[in-house]
Structure formats: C-alpha cells, structure tokens
Amino acid sequence: MSRLKEIRLWLRLWLQLSLYRLWDFLKLIYLDWFLFRRNLRQSVDRTLKIKLIALISSIGFILFAFLVTQVSVLLILPLIFAIPLLISMIVVVLHPVDIFLKKRKILQAQHKLRKYNIIVIWITWSYWKTSMKNMLAHVLWKKSKVLVTDWNKNTPLWISDLILSSDLQDIDIFVVEMWAFYPWDIHELCDIVRPSIWIITWITEQHLERFWSLEKIAHTKRELSDFVLDNWWSMYVNITDYQTQDILEKIWVDLTACHLVNSPNYSYIENFWWIRLDVWDRTFNIPLLGWYNAVYAYITSLIAKKWMNNQNIQRQLEILQHTKHRLELIRNDISWVTIIDDSYNWNRAWFLETAKLIKSQSVLWKKILLTPWIVELWDESKKIHEEIADCIYNSYDLYMLINTKWASYMRNALEKKWINSNSIITYETATEAHNSLWWMLNSWDVVVFQNDATDNYS
C-alpha cells in the first residue's frame, strides 16, 4: 500500500512538472519508467487542481479495482499500469473548467495592471533570465519601487496571481521574467503585462524536446512582434553569441532600432572570484563569477541610467548577491572547500564557462564535477554532450556522473579523450553522489554542482 501511495504521489508530481501537457506526461511515465526507482526530492505543489485530480483518480481507481476483482485479482496489475491514462482522462474532463477559471484570473490581472502607469521590463529568451532579473531588480530598488516575479514562477497564472495579490499603487517598475515551453506562451504573457523595455538574453538549444528545433524556438519568440511595434521603448539584445544575432535578424527584429550589447571591457580579480567591469570611466568590482555576469551587469547599468546616477549604480552592483544555484559561490571557512553551485543551469554555455573558470585556477587542489548532464536536447543530445566533453575533458580531476541516459553520452566521450576510468564515477542518484563527497574531499578542493534538474524532478 505504501508503494502504491508513493506511485500516486510520483504521478501527481510528474503531472505538475510536465505542466499538465498529457503527451509529455505519458511519455515520461511509459518511456522513462526507470525514474520510478529514484527517490522523490521535490514535493507536490498542492493546488486545488491537483487535489481535485487526486481525489477523483483515487475514487476512480477504487471503483475500477472493485469491479475488476470481481472477475480476477490478476487484473489489478494492468489497472495499476493504466493509472496514468485514468489521470489523463480526468485532466481532459476538467480542462474546460480549468481554462475558464484561468482566463478569468488573467483578465482580472490585465484589468488591474492597466489602471496604473507602471513601466514593465521584460526579460526573455532561452536562459540567464533569472540572473538578469535579480541583478536588475537589485539595482533599481535603490531609487524605485520595484515589483519582481518570484524565483521561476513566471507562467501566465503565476504572474496573474502576483499582480492580483500585490499593492500596485506605489509600484514604479515591474520586472518580469518570461516563460515559454510551447507556442503561444509568449503571446499570452505579453497580453497580460504589455512590456515597455525588452531584454533579449541568449538563444540556444533550450527545451528542444518540446520545440523540436532551434528554428521553432526562434519562431515561437516571433510572437513578440505583435507587441513590440506598438509598445516598446527600447530593446537590449545580447549579441555576444553570433547565433542570437543571426536568428533575430532572420525572424523579425530590426536590430538597427535596438541596443546591441556586446562583451564589455572586463577582467577577473582575486583568482577569478570577482569581476572587474570598466564602464563610463568607472571601474566596478562585482562579487560574481562568469563573463555572462559582466555582460548583464553592463545591460543593467544601461537601463538603470534612465533613473539613477552612475555612483548609485556602481554602489548597487558592488553589493550584488549570487543568484541561488546559478554559478553561486559557496565557501566553507572551516574546511576551505569551495562549492560552485550551478545546479539549475541546463545549457552548453554554462558548462563551458564553469569549466573555463575551473581550469584557470593555478592552485594544486582537486577539481570535481558532479552532474547528470543536460536534459531536453532531443535529437541533439548526443552531439552536444560530445562537444562539451571535447572542451572540458582537461578541466576537472574527477567526474561524478548521475546514471541517466544523457550521462552515458558524456562518459563515452570522456573515455575517448583518454580520461582514466578511475576519474569517472557513476552514481544512481544525486543524493548518493553528494553523500560520497564526505569521504573524498580534502581542504582547498573545488566542487561544481551542475544541472541537478533530472534528479530534482524524480
């Protein structure tokens, strides 16, 4: 009975994490069945919707179980196997009511936001959105009343809830991180908030399992064009990656009307743990890691100049805090072990940037990478993991891999680089790998946690 209860909890969690998209949900259940043997590390968000689905599915299962046992007790096994299908049927039946309630809440949020003269800053594209959002909000808070979306709660419903629950009377600026997993997601979000300032971060192979190709990701973002022409003040585009600029020009953006942001003049200090950024004849010493933080600190300073002077911008940038789980530096002053927590990042650029930082360290410490590797790359997974291995194979002393289908690509690629097999250890779960660190770490070692998503979701 306890095992059945665990399966039901697991099913509800995966239903939420697949965003109630039934094809994704059923594919995860029936094709990635190996996830059943992993421990649950993330809890179910007990919304009214998930409670209702759980109640109806439980009643339905008990009813069907009673009926099939009248024929044969052996029919219980196929019935358990069919539970995901039963849950999917309930989701379909509840869908019209769900859509009606969501649309009503979104319209209420739209109506409330339109009453106020609030400047909306919109951050969009494949990744680095949360870091950009937190940095910008931190700096603007010095001179303005700022409302900012929470953590990764950036769906239409979460944003609507935030608007409806907030007192907007004194709010000057609303900083919104845009979320998009499927076509028309952007259109729906734009219709809620009507952005004035846009920040385009970086286009990459994010969510390929949902969009199927980089071109479809780009064309999904084309939905922005319905709003940009009439509502924008300015758009800031990160063109440090040639791919981003090329795709923008192909789909809709007239880049001559945008602020094109290339790599600013920056350097590293204190053994790469700080960034020195030179802007407007000033030097900012920013306590963050990675060149991308230099780029986004520069974009932040450009936008903040609309409301703040250079001195206040510099003061705020120099007291920035690390964004949780995104190249976050954690130091243990007792053991002198350094953790670089990059466990929320899922893309090639983060892996390569972190490997560059680690490789640059000249001190003779042990450098350890713990990761299940990148998910949601679809048919590009094998190719991208092999390309990563080509770049990072000489950056670490020990590779701790989580036993996933993606990790096998990386292990094979690393072994082709003549990496000693003793330097590559595979674990069943991230918990097991983390526990093993207790007996293998020494003072001054550096450990990188990169992309914990797959284990976190299981």
C-alpha positions in Angstrom: 0.0 0.0 0.0 2.8 2.4 0.8 4.4 1.7 -2.6 1.1 2.5 -4.3 0.8 5.7 -2.4 4.4 6.6 -3.5 3.5 5.9 -7.1 0.4 8.1 -6.9 2.5 10.9 -5.4 5.1 10.4 -8.1 2.4 10.6 -10.8 1.0 13.8 -9.5 4.4 15.4 -9.2 5.3 14.5 -12.8 1.9 15.8 -14.0 2.7 19.1 -12.5 6.2 19.2 -13.8 5.0 18.4 -17.3 2.7 21.4 -17.0 -0.4 19.2 -17.5 0.7 18.5 -21.1 -0.6 15.0 -21.4 1.7 13.8 -24.2 4.7 14.9 -22.1 3.3 13.3 -19.0 2.5 10.0 -20.6 5.9 9.9 -22.4 7.7 10.5 -19.1 5.7 7.7 -17.4 5.8 5.0 -20.1 9.1 5.7 -21.8 11.2 6.9 -18.8 10.0 4.2 -16.5 13.4 4.0 -14.9 12.6 7.1 -12.9 10.4 5.1 -10.6 13.5 3.8 -8.8 14.6 7.2 -7.8 13.8 8.9 -4.6 11.4 11.9 -4.6 13.3 15.1 -3.7 10.7 17.6 -4.9 7.3 17.9 -3.3 3.9 18.3 -5.0 2.5 21.8 -5.1 -0.8 21.1 -3.5 -3.1 23.3 -5.6 -6.8 23.0 -5.8 -6.4 21.5 -9.3 -4.0 18.7 -8.2 -6.1 18.0 -5.1 -9.2 17.6 -7.3 -7.4 15.3 -9.8 -6.0 13.2 -6.9 -9.4 12.9 -5.3 -11.2 11.9 -8.5 -8.5 9.5 -9.6 -8.4 7.8 -6.2 -12.2 7.3 -6.2 -12.0 6.1 -9.8 -9.2 3.6 -9.0 -11.1 2.2 -6.0 -14.2 1.8 -8.1 -12.4 0.1 -11.0 -10.4 -2.1 -8.7 -13.6 -3.3 -7.1 -15.1 -4.1 -10.5 -12.1 -6.0 -11.9 -11.5 -8.0 -8.8 -15.0 -9.5 -9.3 -13.5 -11.0 -12.5 -9.9 -11.8 -11.5 -7.5 -10.4 -8.9 -4.8 -10.6 -11.6 -6.5 -7.7 -13.4 -5.2 -5.3 -10.7 -1.8 -5.2 -12.3 -2.9 -3.8 -15.7 -5.2 -1.5 -13.8 -2.2 0.0 -11.9 -0.4 0.3 -15.2 -3.4 2.3 -16.6 -3.4 4.8 -13.7 -1.6 7.5 -15.8 -4.3 7.0 -18.5 -7.0 7.5 -15.9 -5.4 10.7 -14.7 -5.1 11.9 -18.2 -8.8 11.3 -18.8 -9.6 13.3 -15.7 -7.4 16.2 -16.8 -9.3 16.2 -20.2 -12.7 16.3 -18.5 -11.6 19.1 -16.2 -9.9 21.1 -18.9 -12.9 23.4 -19.9 -13.4 24.4 -16.3 -9.7 24.9 -15.8 -9.4 27.2 -18.8 -12.4 29.2 -17.8 -11.0 29.9 -14.3 -7.6 30.7 -15.6 -8.9 33.1 -18.3 -11.0 34.9 -15.7 -8.0 35.3 -13.4 -5.8 36.5 -16.3 -8.4 39.1 -17.3 -8.6 40.4 -13.8 -4.9 40.8 -13.6 -4.8 42.6 -17.0 -7.6 45.0 -15.9 -5.8 45.7 -12.6 -2.4 46.4 -14.2 -3.9 48.7 -16.8 -5.1 51.1 -14.0 -1.5 52.1 -13.1 1.3 53.7 -15.0 3.9 51.0 -14.4 6.9 50.5 -16.5 7.2 46.8 -17.4 10.7 45.4 -18.1 10.5 42.1 -19.9 13.4 39.5 -19.9 13.1 36.7 -22.4 14.7 34.0 -24.4 16.5 30.7 -23.7 18.4 31.2 -20.4 20.2 33.5 -18.0 16.8 35.2 -17.4 16.7 34.8 -13.6 20.2 36.1 -13.1 19.4 39.1 -15.3 16.1 39.7 -13.5 17.6 39.6 -10.0 20.5 41.8 -10.9 18.3 44.4 -12.5 15.8 44.4 -9.6 18.6 44.7 -7.0 20.0 47.8 -8.7 16.7 49.5 -9.4 15.4 49.0 -5.9 17.8 51.8 -4.8 15.7 54.5 -6.4 12.4 52.9 -7.4 9.6 50.8 -6.0 10.1 47.5 -7.9 7.8 44.5 -8.2 9.6 41.4 -9.5 8.4 37.9 -10.3 9.3 35.2 -7.8 12.0 32.7 -8.4 10.9 30.7 -11.5 7.2 31.4 -11.1 6.8 33.0 -14.5 3.8 31.3 -16.1 0.7 33.4 -17.0 -1.1 32.2 -13.9 1.7 32.8 -11.5 2.2 36.3 -12.9 -1.5 37.0 -12.7 -1.5 35.8 -9.1 1.4 38.1 -8.3 -0.4 41.1 -9.9 -3.7 40.4 -8.1 -2.0 39.9 -4.7 0.2 42.9 -4.9 -0.5 46.5 -4.0 0.4 48.3 -7.2 -0.3 51.8 -6.1 3.3 52.7 -5.3 5.0 50.4 -7.8 7.1 52.2 -10.4 8.7 49.3 -12.3 7.6 45.7 -12.8 10.4 43.3 -13.8 9.1 40.2 -15.4 10.9 37.0 -16.4 9.2 35.5 -19.5 8.5 31.8 -19.5 7.8 29.7 -22.7 7.8 26.0 -23.2 5.3 25.9 -26.1 3.9 28.0 -28.9 1.7 30.9 -27.9 3.0 31.0 -24.4 4.8 34.3 -25.1 1.7 35.8 -26.7 -0.4 35.1 -23.7 2.2 36.6 -21.3 2.7 39.7 -23.4 -1.0 40.2 -23.5 -1.1 40.4 -19.7 1.7 42.9 -19.0 2.4 44.8 -22.3 6.2 45.4 -21.8 7.9 48.7 -22.4 11.5 47.6 -22.2 12.7 44.3 -23.5 15.9 42.4 -22.7 16.9 39.5 -25.1 19.4 37.3 -23.3 20.5 34.3 -25.5 19.0 31.9 -28.0 20.1 28.3 -27.6 19.0 24.7 -27.7 16.7 25.0 -24.7 13.6 22.8 -24.5 14.3 21.1 -27.8 12.2 18.1 -26.6 9.2 20.5 -26.6 10.1 22.7 -29.6 12.0 20.1 -31.7 14.3 22.6 -33.4 16.2 25.8 -32.8 14.3 27.4 -35.6 10.9 26.6 -34.0 12.2 28.1 -30.7 13.1 31.3 -32.6 9.8 31.4 -34.5 7.9 31.0 -31.2 9.6 34.1 -30.0 8.3 35.8 -33.1 5.0 36.2 -31.2 6.7 39.2 -29.5 6.4 41.2 -32.8 2.7 41.7 -32.2 3.6 43.8 -29.1 7.0 45.3 -29.9 5.9 47.5 -32.7 3.3 49.4 -30.7 4.5 49.3 -27.1 8.3 49.2 -26.8 10.5 52.0 -25.5 13.8 50.1 -26.1 15.2 46.7 -26.6 18.5 45.4 -25.3 19.9 42.5 -27.2 22.9 40.4 -26.0 24.9 39.7 -29.2 27.9 38.1 -27.5 26.8 35.0 -29.3 26.6 35.2 -33.1 23.7 32.7 -33.2 21.4 35.1 -31.3 22.0 38.0 -33.6 21.6 35.8 -36.7 18.3 34.3 -35.6 16.9 37.7 -34.6 17.6 39.2 -38.0 16.0 36.2 -39.7 12.7 36.3 -37.9 11.5 39.8 -37.1 13.8 42.1 -35.2 15.2 45.3 -36.9 18.4 45.3 -34.9 19.2 48.9 -36.1 16.5 50.0 -33.7 17.9 48.0 -30.7 20.7 48.5 -28.2 23.1 45.8 -29.3 25.1 44.7 -26.2 28.5 43.1 -26.9 31.1 42.0 -24.4 32.1 44.9 -22.2 35.6 45.6 -21.0 36.0 43.3 -18.1 38.6 41.2 -16.3 38.8 38.8 -13.3 40.3 39.6 -9.9 41.0 37.6 -6.8 41.7 34.3 -8.6 38.6 34.7 -10.9 36.2 35.0 -8.0 35.4 38.7 -8.8 34.7 40.6 -12.0 36.2 44.0 -12.7 34.0 45.9 -15.1 35.0 49.1 -16.8 32.1 51.4 -17.7 31.9 55.1 -18.3 35.4 55.7 -17.0 34.4 53.9 -13.8 35.6 50.5 -12.5 33.0 48.3 -10.9 34.3 45.4 -8.7 31.4 42.9 -8.8 31.4 39.8 -6.5 30.1 37.4 -9.1 31.5 34.7 -11.3 31.5 34.3 -15.1 31.7 36.6 -18.1 27.9 36.5 -18.7 27.5 38.3 -15.3 29.8 41.0 -16.7 27.5 41.3 -19.8 24.3 41.5 -17.7 25.8 43.9 -15.2 26.5 46.1 -18.2 23.0 45.8 -19.5 21.7 46.6 -16.0 23.8 49.7 -15.9 22.5 50.9 -19.3 18.8 50.5 -18.2 19.4 51.9 -14.7 20.8 55.1 -16.1 17.2 56.1 -17.1 16.5 56.6 -13.3 19.9 56.6 -11.4 23.2 58.3 -11.5 26.5 56.4 -12.1 27.5 56.5 -8.4 24.3 54.8 -7.2 24.5 52.2 -10.0 28.1 51.3 -9.0 27.2 51.1 -5.3 24.4 48.6 -6.0 26.4 46.5 -8.5 29.2 46.1 -6.0 27.0 44.6 -3.3 25.2 42.1 -5.6 24.4 38.7 -4.2 24.8 35.4 -6.1 21.6 34.1 -7.7 20.8 30.8 -6.0 22.0 27.7 -7.9 23.4 29.7 -10.8 27.2 29.8 -10.6 26.7 30.5 -6.9 30.0 30.6 -4.9 29.8 28.9 -1.5 33.0 28.8 0.7 33.5 26.8 3.8 35.7 28.8 6.1 36.4 25.7 8.3 37.3 23.0 5.7 38.3 25.6 3.0 36.3 23.5 0.5 34.8 25.7 -2.3 31.4 24.8 -3.9 30.3 26.3 -7.2 26.5 25.6 -7.2 25.4 25.8 -10.8 22.7 23.1 -10.4 19.9 25.0 -12.0 21.6 25.5 -15.4 20.9 23.3 -18.2 22.8 24.5 -21.2 26.1 24.1 -23.0 27.3 27.7 -22.4 27.2 27.3 -18.6 29.1 24.1 -18.7 31.9 25.7 -20.8 32.0 28.9 -18.8 32.3 27.0 -15.5 35.0 24.7 -17.0 36.9 27.8 -18.1 36.8 29.2 -14.6 37.9 25.9 -13.0 40.7 25.4 -15.5 42.1 28.9 -14.8 42.8 28.0 -11.1 46.5 27.5 -10.6 46.4 26.2 -7.1 47.0 22.4 -6.8 43.6 21.4 -5.5 41.3 18.7 -6.6 38.6 19.9 -9.1 35.4 17.8 -9.1 32.4 18.0 -11.4 29.1 16.4 -10.2 26.3 16.3 -12.8 23.6 14.3 -14.6 24.3 16.4 -17.7 21.9 18.4 -19.9 18.3 17.4 -20.5 15.7 18.4 -23.1 18.1 18.4 -26.1 16.0 15.8 -28.1 17.9 14.5 -31.1 20.8 16.9 -30.5 21.7 15.3 -27.1 24.5 13.0 -28.2 26.1 15.6 -30.4 26.0 18.4 -27.8 27.3 16.2 -25.0 30.2 15.1 -27.1 31.0 18.7 -28.0 31.0 19.6 -24.3 33.4 16.7 -23.5 35.8 18.0 -26.1 36.0 21.3 -24.3 36.0 20.3 -20.6 37.9 17.0 -20.6 41.1 18.6 -19.1 39.3 21.0 -16.7 38.5 18.5 -13.8 40.3 15.8 -11.9 37.2 13.8 -11.1 33.9 13.5 -12.9 30.9 12.3 -10.8 28.0 11.4 -13.1 24.4 10.5 -12.3 23.2 7.4 -14.0 20.9 8.9 -16.7 20.6 8.2 -20.4 22.3 11.6 -21.0 25.3 10.8 -18.8 26.2 7.8 -20.9 27.0 10.1 -23.9 29.4 12.2 -21.8 31.1 9.2 -20.2 31.8 7.6 -23.6 33.1 10.9 -25.0 35.3 11.5 -22.0 36.8 8.0 -22.2 37.6 8.7 -25.9 39.7 11.6 -24.6 41.8 9.0 -22.6 40.3 10.1 -19.3 41.3 7.5 -16.7 38.3 5.3 -15.9 39.0 5.8 -12.1 38.4 9.5 -12.7 34.8 8.9 -13.9 32.4 7.6 -11.2 28.7 6.9 -11.9 26.0 7.1 -9.2 22.4 6.1 -9.2 21.1 9.3 -7.7 22.5 12.8 -6.9 21.9 12.1 -3.2 24.2 9.1 -3.3 26.8 11.2 -5.1 26.5 14.1 -2.6 26.9 11.6 0.4 30.1 10.2 -1.1 31.7 13.6 -1.1 32.1 13.4 2.7 34.9 10.9 2.5 36.6 12.1 -0.7 37.0 15.8 -0.1 40.1 17.5 1.2 40.9 21.1 2.1 41.0 23.5 -0.8 39.1 21.2 -3.1 36.6 22.7 -5.5 33.3 21.0 -6.3 31.0 22.1 -9.1 27.3 21.0 -8.9 26.0 21.4 -12.5 22.4 20.7 -13.6 20.7 18.9 -10.9 17.3 19.1 -12.7 16.8 15.5 -13.7 17.3 14.1 -10.1 15.4 17.0 -8.6 12.4 16.2 -10.7 12.4 12.5 -10.0 
